[in-house]
Amino acid sequence: WSHTVALLKRGFECGSIITVDAADAKKYGGIRRYVYNKSTCPACGGRVVQWEIQARTAYACQTCQPRGATDDDDALERAPKTPPKKKKP
């Protein structure tokens, strides 16, 4: 929880959401977010999946953030087993 609070404070102070610590930003080429809008994870190269929660898009690396890695049973029910297919315009 304390890490989340620190990230929110940093985002407020910077005027932007930055979820990558300075050491990792340098290590992974100046990234500001680990998996947001990415198809692969910069940390492990694993596949990033996305799904909607209350009209917002959530992202997770299937390797670094596997299903079942939380005690929040409701969150597990909301996360899809496979990524949703993109709708074509």
Legacy VTK file of the C-alpha trace (Angstrom):
# vtk DataFile Version 3.0
C-alpha trace
ASCII
DATASET POLYDATA
POINTS 89 float
0.000 0.000 0.000
2.776 2.440 0.882
4.346 1.991 -2.561
1.014 2.822 -4.223
0.668 5.953 -2.083
4.224 7.019 -3.018
3.453 6.525 -6.735
0.252 8.566 -6.475
2.089 11.402 -4.705
4.841 11.366 -7.343
2.239 11.446 -10.110
0.488 14.385 -8.497
3.754 16.294 -8.108
4.870 15.551 -11.692
1.440 16.092 -13.217
1.632 12.654 -14.869
1.311 9.008 -13.898
4.795 7.499 -13.618
4.837 3.962 -12.234
8.450 3.070 -12.998
11.139 3.671 -10.397
14.180 5.696 -11.531
16.519 2.662 -11.589
14.113 0.648 -13.759
13.462 3.623 -16.048
17.187 3.802 -16.725
17.496 0.008 -17.074
14.619 -0.248 -19.589
15.374 2.798 -21.718
13.503 5.645 -20.040
10.049 4.043 -19.851
7.400 5.746 -17.683
5.033 2.786 -17.358
5.826 -0.936 -17.336
2.964 -2.464 -19.332
0.488 0.319 -20.175
-0.309 0.185 -23.916
2.419 -2.394 -24.544
2.218 -5.850 -26.078
5.281 -7.202 -24.262
6.681 -6.622 -20.780
9.974 -4.709 -20.708
11.110 -6.646 -17.615
10.668 -10.225 -18.866
9.513 -10.031 -22.491
6.269 -11.781 -21.528
2.919 -11.142 -23.172
0.821 -8.271 -21.833
-2.936 -8.823 -21.765
-5.619 -6.186 -21.391
-9.255 -6.163 -20.325
-11.907 -3.647 -19.344
-12.958 -2.893 -15.769
-15.767 -0.347 -15.430
-15.028 1.216 -18.851
-11.275 1.465 -18.044
-8.566 -0.707 -19.563
-6.366 -2.778 -17.241
-3.017 -4.258 -18.309
-0.957 -7.111 -16.852
2.093 -9.150 -17.807
1.101 -12.811 -17.809
4.535 -13.771 -16.433
5.222 -11.048 -13.846
1.570 -10.695 -12.764
0.016 -14.156 -13.104
-3.643 -14.872 -12.387
-4.125 -15.930 -8.813
-1.391 -13.638 -7.480
-3.911 -11.744 -5.332
-6.207 -12.494 -2.438
-8.958 -10.398 -4.059
-11.289 -13.116 -5.391
-13.511 -10.494 -7.019
-10.547 -9.156 -9.046
-9.759 -12.665 -10.260
-13.316 -13.101 -11.482
-13.129 -9.830 -13.455
-9.829 -10.671 -15.165
-10.284 -12.636 -18.398
-8.548 -15.938 -19.057
-7.678 -14.767 -22.546
-7.424 -11.225 -23.864
-10.510 -9.812 -25.579
-10.476 -9.549 -29.344
-10.165 -6.060 -30.743
-13.249 -4.820 -32.564
-12.642 -3.730 -36.118
-14.133 -0.364 -37.108
LINES 1 90
89 0 1 2 3 4 5 6 7 8 9 10 11 12 13 14 15 16 17 18 19 20 21 22 23 24 25 26 27 28 29 30 31 32 33 34 35 36 37 38 39 40 41 42 43 44 45 46 47 48 49 50 51 52 53 54 55 56 57 58 59 60 61 62 63 64 65 66 67 68 69 70 71 72 73 74 75 76 77 78 79 80 81 82 83 84 85 86 87 88
